[in-house]
Amino acid sequence: MSLDNATVAKIARLARLRIDEAALAPMAKELNGILDFVAQLEQVDVTGVAPMTSTVAMKLRWRADEVTDGGNAEKVTQNAPNAESGFFTVPKVIE
């Protein structure tokens, strides 16, 4: 895929970027280089390669799923300016 100056100008307009006419040709060259590199990456065979989140093998630390706090609505709402039946009350914003 090759981008011409008109396409680069359109991309810049859609991205709300102001690019001078003189800068369109160098920008087109850069974008074409990026697209060529992406095309090379598409050709890489990755069958059998597990997805990774990091280059270093990591294991998440697990903890027991226990309720350690809660069920105490009175304590939670005691500093609220307005509370009713264990819930925060807020003024109506939409009429």
NUVEX-768907 format. One record per atom (N, C-alpha, C): residue in three letters; y, z, x. Coordinates in steps of 0.1 Angstrom, whole numbers, padded with zeros to 4 digits, always signed. Each point is the difference from the previous one (the first is absolute). Example, Ala and Ser with C-alpha at 12.3 -4.5 7.8 and 13.67 -1.06 7.14 Angstrom:
REM residues 2
ALA-0057+0078+0132 ALA+0012+0000-0009 ALA+0012+0000+0009 SER+0011-0007-0004 SER+0011+0000+0009 SER+0011+0008-0008 
***
This chain:
REM residues 95
MET-0012+0000+0009 MET+0012+0000-0009 MET+0012+0000+0009 SER+0010-0008-0003 SER+0012-0001+0008 SER+0012+0001-0010 LEU+0009+0009+0004 LEU+0012+0003-0007 LEU+0012-0008+0005 ASP+0007-0007-0009 ASP+0012-0007+0005 ASP+0012+0009-0003 ASN+0012-0005+0004 ASN+0012+0008-0001 ASN+0003+0003-0015 ALA-0002-0009-0009 ALA+0003+0002-0014 ALA-0009+0011-0005 THR-0013+0001+0004 THR-0009+0011-0005 THR+0005+0013+0006 VAL+0004+0000+0012 VAL+0004+0013+0006 VAL+0013+0004-0007 ALA+0009-0009-0003 ALA+0012+0004-0007 ALA-0003+0006-0014 LYS-0010-0006-0006 LYS-0004+0005-0014 LYS-0006+0014+0002 ILE-0009+0002+0010 ILE-0006+0013+0002 ILE+0011+0011+0003 ALA+0010-0004+0008 ALA+0011+0009+0004 ALA+0008+0003-0013 ARG+0002-0009-0008 ARG+0008+0002-0013 ARG-0008+0010-0009 LEU-0013-0002-0001 LEU-0009+0009-0008 LEU+0000+0014+0005 ALA+0000+0001+0014 ALA+0000+0013+0006 ALA+0014+0006+0001 ARG+0010-0007-0005 ARG+0014+0005+0000 ARG+0005+0001+0014 LEU-0004-0009+0009 LEU+0005+0000+0014 LEU+0010-0012+0002 ARG+0010+0002+0007 ARG+0010-0010+0003 ARG-0004-0006+0014 ILE-0004-0012+0001 ILE-0003-0007+0012 ILE+0009-0012+0002 ASP+0006-0001+0011 ASP+0009-0012+0003 ASP-0009-0012+0002 GLU+0006-0012-0002 GLU-0007-0013+0002 GLU-0006-0001+0014 ALA+0008+0005+0010 ALA-0005-0001+0014 ALA-0012+0008+0002 ALA-0002+0011-0008 ALA-0011+0009+0003 ALA-0012-0004-0008 LEU+0001-0010-0009 LEU-0012-0004-0008 LEU-0011-0006+0008 ALA+0003-0009+0010 ALA-0010-0006+0008 ALA-0008+0010+0009 PRO+0007+0009+0007 PRO-0008+0010+0007 PRO-0008+0010-0009 MET+0005+0003-0011 MET-0007+0008-0010 MET-0012-0007-0005 ALA+0001-0013-0003 ALA-0012-0008-0004 ALA-0010+0000+0011 LYS+0004-0001+0012 LYS-0010+0000+0011 LYS-0007+0013+0001 GLU+0007+0011-0001 GLU-0006+0014+0000 GLU-0010+0001-0012 LEU+0005-0003-0012 LEU-0009+0001-0011 LEU-0013-0008+0001 ASN+0002-0013+0005 ASN-0012-0008+0002 ASN-0010+0006+0010 GLY+0006+0006+0010 GLY-0009+0007+0010 GLY-0008+0012-0006 ILE+0007+0007-0009 ILE-0007+0011-0007 ILE-0010-0005-0009 LEU+0003-0011-0008 LEU-0010-0006-0009 LEU-0012-0006+0008 ASP+0002-0005+0012 ASP-0011-0006+0008 ASP-0009+0012+0004 PHE+0006+0011+0004 PHE-0008+0012+0004 PHE-0008+0005-0011 VAL+0006+0001-0012 VAL-0008+0004-0012 VAL-0011-0009-0003 ALA+0002-0013+0002 ALA-0011-0010-0002 ALA-0011+0002+0010 GLN+0003+0004+0013 GLN-0010+0003+0010 GLN-0008+0013-0005 LEU+0007+0010-0005 LEU-0007+0012-0004 LEU-0009-0003-0012 GLU+0003-0010-0008 GLU-0009-0003-0012 GLU-0013-0006+0005 GLN+0000-0005+0012 GLN-0012-0007+0005 GLN-0010+0010+0007 VAL+0004+0012+0002 VAL-0008+0010+0007 VAL-0011+0005-0010 ASP-0012+0000+0006 ASP-0012+0004-0008 ASP-0001+0016+0000 VAL+0002+0006-0011 VAL+0000+0015-0001 VAL-0012+0005-0007 THR-0010-0008-0002 THR-0012+0004-0008 THR-0007+0011+0009 GLY-0003+0011-0007 GLY-0007+0011+0006 GLY+0010+0010+0007 VAL+0013-0002-0001 VAL+0009+0009+0006 VAL+0006+0009-0012 ALA-0002+0012+0002 ALA+0004+0010-0010 ALA+0015+0001+0000 PRO+0007+0002-0012 PRO+0014+0002+0000 PRO+0004+0013+0007 MET+0011-0001+0007 MET+0005+0012+0007 MET+0014+0005-0004 THR+0002+0013+0001 THR+0013+0005-0002 THR+0007+0003+0013 SER-0008+0001+0010 SER+0005+0003+0013 SER-0009-0006+0011 THR+0005-0001+0012 THR-0008-0005+0011 THR-0009+0011+0006 VAL+0003+0012-0004 VAL-0008+0012+0005 VAL-0008+0005-0012 ALA-0013+0002+0003 ALA-0009+0005-0011 ALA+0005+0014-0004 MET+0002+0001-0013 MET+0005+0013-0005 MET-0008+0005-0012 LYS-0001+0013-0001 LYS-0007+0005-0012 LYS+0010+0010-0007 LEU+0001-0002-0013 LEU+0009+0009-0008 LEU-0005+0014+0000 ARG+0009+0009+0000 ARG-0004+0014-0001 ARG-0001+0003-0015 TRP-0011+0005-0005 TRP-0002+0003-0014 TRP+0001+0015-0002 ARG+0005+0004-0011 ARG+0001+0014-0004 ARG-0007+0001-0014 ALA-0003+0012-0003 ALA-0006+0003-0013 ALA+0010-0002-0011 ASP-0004-0006-0011 ASP+0009-0003-0011 ASP+0001+0013-0009 GLU+0008+0009+0004 GLU+0001+0012-0008 GLU+0014+0002-0005 VAL+0001+0006-0012 VAL+0013+0003-0005 VAL+0005+0013+0007 THR+0011-0001+0007 THR+0005+0012+0007 THR+0012+0006-0006 ASP+0007-0007-0009 ASP+0012+0005-0007 ASP+0001-0008-0013 GLY+0005+0006-0009 GLY+0002-0006-0013 GLY-0004+0009-0011 GLY+0001-0005-0012 GLY-0003+0008-0012 GLY+0009+0011-0002 ASN+0012+0000+0006 ASN+0009+0010-0001 ASN+0014-0005-0004 ALA+0000-0005-0012 ALA+0013-0007-0005 ALA+0012+0009+0000 GLU-0002+0013-0003 GLU+0011+0009+0000 GLU+0007+0001+0013 LYS-0008+0001+0011 LYS+0005+0001+0013 LYS+0008-0013+0004 VAL-0006-0011-0003 VAL+0005-0013+0004 VAL+0014-0003-0008 THR+0000+0004-0012 THR+0012-0003-0008 THR+0011+0011+0000 GLN-0003+0011+0007 GLN+0010+0011+0000 GLN+0013-0004+0005 ASN+0001-0009+0010 ASN+0013-0004+0006 ASN+0006-0012-0007 ALA-0007-0005-0010 ALA+0006-0012-0007 ALA+0011+0004-0009 PRO+0011-0009-0001 PRO+0011+0004-0008 PRO-0004+0000-0015 ASN-0009-0009-0004 ASN-0005+0000-0014 ASN-0015-0002+0001 ALA-0007+0009-0007 ALA-0015-0002-0001 ALA-0004+0005-0014 GLU-0011-0007-0005 GLU-0005+0003-0013 GLU-0015-0001+0000 SER-0007+0010-0005 SER-0014-0001-0001 SER-0007-0004+0013 GLY+0005+0005+0011 GLY-0006-0003+0013 GLY+0003-0014+0006 PHE+0010-0007-0006 PHE+0004-0013+0005 PHE+0015+0000+0003 PHE+0004-0009+0009 PHE+0014-0002+0003 PHE+0006-0008-0011 THR+0012+0004-0004 THR+0007-0008-0011 THR+0012-0006+0007 VAL+0003-0012-0003 VAL+0011-0008+0005 VAL+0008-0006-0011 PRO+0013-0002+0002 PRO+0008-0006-0010 PRO-0004-0015-0003 LYS+0002-0004-0012 LYS-0004-0014-0004 LYS+0010-0009+0007 VAL-0005-0011+0007 VAL+0008-0009+0007 VAL+0002-0014-0008 ILE-0010-0003-0008 ILE+0001-0013-0008 ILE+0003+0004-0014 GLU+0009-0007-0006 GLU+0004+0002-0014 GLU-0007-0009-0009 
***
